Amino acid sequence: MKKVFVLLIALIMFVNMFGLKVIMVTDAGGLGDKSFNDGTWAGVQMAVERLPNIEAEILISKEQTDYVPNLTNAAQRGDVVIGVGFMMADVLFNIAMQYPDTFFIGIDIEPSLNQVIPSNLALYTFKEEEGGFLLGYLAASMTITNTVGFIGGLEIPPVKRYEMGYRSGVKAFNEIKGKNVTVITGYVGSFTDSSKTKQIALSHYNHGADIIFTGVTTAAVIDAAKEVGSSFYGLPNNASLNQIIDKYFEKGRGYFVIGYDMDQDYMAPGYVLTSSRKKVDVAAFEGIRSALYDRNFNYGHHVLGIEDGGMGISPMKYTKGMVPNEVIAELVFLEKLVKDGEINIPKNETELGSFDVSFINIPF
């Protein structure tokens, strides 16, 4: 036993001396998406800053055909390879099995039914429906038109879970408050088509929505919100936060965007109501830490939600003053119910149809 302990310490010292080369491969959105690619890279940078002898590199995928060469290149030169995005799943599994001595981390990548995960592959996915639920309840609480919107990129599982959670939050609000807020949904068919995204957003606003949760290019939806909102407020497109807040209370309503995956509130203070917070940075850091320190790499499928600190919403740095204290308190109460497992948020249409929150009694 003593010999094993000594060997383990020696191995850790060896790894710490020479470190790890971490290579991240983006999905087709690349860096600058202000979403899960940027968030994952932030986690890699966190590892560089906090862990000893970590060297980091990034390979940008401009289209799906880049996945195989980029992941192969990374596997041949790196100790840890991070692949980002659901669309990369099959390629990542195949490359991981071809390079068993390399550690692989998949962000937003999940195994298919009965798929065996090799011992050098750690997958991290998230309970997007839990964050979406809080955002839907907030949107329903804040809408003046009784219509809110949701725009997705591709109809892939992470985005659909966001949609189901968002619609569940609206449904919960309607049942608890006896209201009738409706949700308009639309899908772009891409994560990079800004023109079509803005067109759909403008259509949502023109059809009565005053708040849109975006599961796609947030900047394009912000452009639509600012175009419609600045006209409604009678303000220039570059109006200050104070001007926007004053006009919001003067008019008694406004136009908002809800960002996704990262805190995107800073992108348009006063127009971004809040953002979902999917902690892909923490997942990337944890995967790298495991490869560096753990005797047995923490492989397998890890699903993170509110209980794990993996999902949440932004602190609403710029807009919290617009949200009634009662609504803030209700969100905290509902978040605790989700964390304690008392509310199971739907992940698909069937579950949404039978979703019932009649047992919830908000005690204030």
N, C-alpha and C positions, 0 to 999 in steps of 0.2 A: 504494500500500500504506500509505503514511504517512497519507493522508487517511482511509482506512478505519479505521486504528488510532485516530486522533483522534476520529472519529465514534463509535466503540465506547466510548471512554473517556467521551465526552460523554453517551452514552446511559446508561451505568452511573451517572454522577454525577446525571443527571436522575432516574433511578429511585430512587437513594438519597435524593435531596432530597425527593421527593414520596411515596416509599414505595409500599406495596401494601396494599390492603384485602383481607383474607382472610376469607371467609365459609364456615364449615363447616355442612353439613347432616347431621344425625344420621339413623340409621335409626329404626325404630319403638321401639327399646329406649330411646332418649334418653340424656341424661346420667345418671350415677349407676349405670350398669350394671356399674361396676368391671371393664370388659372393653374391647372395641375402640372403643366410642364415647368412653369416658373416656381411653383410651390415645391415640387420635387427637387429641383436644382437648389433651392434655398436649404432643403434638408441636407443635401450633399455638402454645401458650403458650411452648414452647421457642424457637420462631421469633421471637415477640414480644420475648423477653428477649435473644436472641443476634444477631438481624439488625436492621439499621437501618430505622427508620420502617415497621414492620409494625403495621397496625391489624387487630384480630381481632373477629369476631362469630360467634355460633352461632345456627342456626335448628333448633328441635326438631321432629322428625317424630313425631307420636303414632300414626300409622297410615300404611299404604302410600299412601293417597290424598293424603297431604301431600307426597309426593316431587316431583311436577310443580310445584305452586305454590312450594314452598320453593326448589327448584333454579332455577326461573325468576326468582324474586325475587333470589336470590343472584347470578345471572348478570347481571342488570340493574344491580346496585349494586356488585358486587365486581370486583376484578382477578383474584383467585384463588378458585376455588370447590372445596371438598373435599366429596365425597360418600362416605358410609360404608356398607358392607354390600352383600353379593351381590345382595339383592333389589332394589337400586336400579340395577342394571346397565343395563337397556334405557333407562330414563329419562335416566340420566346421558349415555349416548351421544347420544341425540336432542338434549338441551339443548346439549351441547358443539358439535354441528354447527350449531345455530342461532345460536350466539354465538362465532364463530371468533376474535374479538379478546380473548376471556377465557380464562385458563388454568384447566384443570380437573384435579383429582387424584381418582382413585378408589381407596379403601382397601378391600381384600378384594373387589375387583371385577375380573373377568377377561373378555377378549373371547370370544365364541363362535367356533366353528370358521370360519376364513377371514374373520372380521369385520375390516374395515379400521379402524384406530385413527386418528382425526384428529390432526393435528399439534399441537393445543392440549390434548391429553388424555394424562395419565400415569397408568397403572394399576399398583398395587402389590398383589401377592398373595404368599402365603407357602407354604413347604413344610411344612405342618402335620404331615405324616406323619413328618418327621424328629424334631420335638419329641415327637410321640406315641410314637414308637419308644422313646425314652429313658424316657418315663414308664411305658410298658408293661413295660419290663424292670425298672424300679425297683419297680413295683407287684407284679410276679411275685416279685421278690426278697424283698419285705417281707410278703407275705400269709402268714398262718398257716393259714387255712382252705382254701387252694389255689383260691379263687374270688375274682375281682375283677370290678368292674362298669364300664360305660361308659353315660352318659346324654347323648344329644344333643337339641338343640332341634328344628330342621328338618333334613331329610336333603338339605342343600345341599353343594356340593363342599368348602368349607373344613372343615365338620364331619365329612363322610365321610372326608376325608384324615386328620383327627385319629383317627377310629375305626380306620382301616386301620393307621395307624402304631402305635397302642396295641396292637392285636391282634398286630401283627408283633413288637413288643417282647416280648410274652408268649410268642409262638411261639419267638422266638430263645432266650429263657430256658429254655423247656422242652427245646429241642434241645441247648443247651450244657450244661445241668445234669442232663438226664435226668429232668425233672419233668413234672407233668401239671396245670398251672394252667389253669383254664378262665375264660372271659370271658362275663359276662351283659351283654347290650346292650338298650337301650330308647330310644325317641324320644318326646318330649313332643308334638310337632306344633306347637310354639310356643316362642319365646324368653322369653315374659313370663308364662306360666302357672305361678306359684310353687307353687300348691296341688297341681297334677298332678305337677310335678317332685319335690316332697317325697314324694308318694305312691309314685312309681316308685322313688325312693331307698330308702324304707323297705322296699319289696318286695325290692329287691336285697339289702339287709342281712339281711332275714328269710330269704332263700334262700341265705345263706351267704357273701355277699361281705363282706369287711372293708375294702376300699379301692374307692372309686368315683371315676373320672375324669369330671368334668362338663364337657360342651360346651354348657351352658345356664346358667340362673340358679344361680350357685354358692351364694348365700345359702340357698336352699331345701334344697340337698343338705347344707349345713353344719348346718341345723336338724335334719335327719334324723340326721346323724352324732352330733350332740351329744345328741339324745334317746336314741338307742340306746347311745351310748358312756357317757354319764353314768350311765345305769342299770346298765350292765355294770361300770363302775368303782366304783359306789356313791358318786358325787360329785355336788355340786350343779351345775346347768347353767352357773353362772358360776365354776366352779373355776379356780384359777390354773394357769399353765403348769407350775409345779413340781409341783403336786398331780397333774396329768394325766400327766406324765412318770413320777413315782414309781409311780402306779397301773399305767401301761403295763408297766413292768419287773416289777412285782409280779405282775401277771396273766399276763404273757408274750405279750400281744396287745392289740389295740385296734381302733378304727374310725377310718378316715381318709377324707378328701376330697382330690382333686387338682384344683386350680383351673386356669383356662384363660385364655390370651391375655395376662394381666398377672400380676405377682406378687401373688397374693391370700392369701399365707400369713398376713398380719397380720389377716385377717378372723376367724380362730379359731385362735390359736396352740395347737399341740398336737393339733388335729384336722385342719388342712390340712397334709398331708404335704409337698407341694411344689406348684408351679404351672408350667404351660407359660408360656413367655415369647415372645410374638409381638410384634416390635418395630414396631408400627404407629406409635408416636410418632416413631421415626427415619425411617420412610417419609414421614410427613406433613411433617416438618421438611425432608427432602431435596427433596421436591417444591416446597415454598415457596422454598427456597434456589435451586433451578434457575430458577424463575420470576423471581426477583430478579436473579440474577447471570449466568446462562448466556446467551451470545449466541443459541444455539438451545436452546429449552426441551427438556428431556430427556423427550420424550414416548415413548409405547409401553408395552409390558407388561414390568414388572420383577418377577421372581420371586426372593424372598429366602429363604435357608435357613441352615443352620448355618454353611456356608462363608462366607457374607456377613455373619454376625453377626445375621441376621434372625430366627433361631429358637434356642431354648434352654430351659432350665428354671431355676427360681428357685434361689438359694443355700441354701434350706432353713434360714433363720435360726433358726427355733424348734425344728426337728425333726431337724437333722443328727446330733445326739447319739444319736438312736434308730436311725440307719441304720449298720450295720456298715461299718467302714473298707474291707473287701473289696468291698462293693457300690459304694461311692463310687469306688474305683479302677477297677472294671469299667465304670462309667458313663463315666468319663473316657476309658478305652480305646476303648469303642464310639463315643463322640462323635467321636474322632479318625478312626476308620475311616469314619464317615459323612462327615466333613469332607473326607477324602482321596478320597472317591468309591469306596471299596472295598465299601461296602454300599449297595445301591439299595433304598430302602424302598418297599414296595408302596403304591399309591394307590387300588387297587380290588380287588374280590374275586378276579378272575382272577389278578392278580399275587400276591395273598396266598396263593392255593392253591399256587403254584409257588415261593414264597419259601423259600430254602435258605441256612442259615448254617453248614452243616457244615464249611466251610473255616475258620471262626473258631477260633483257638486262643488263649485268654486266657493270657498268659505269666506268670501269678503265681497 
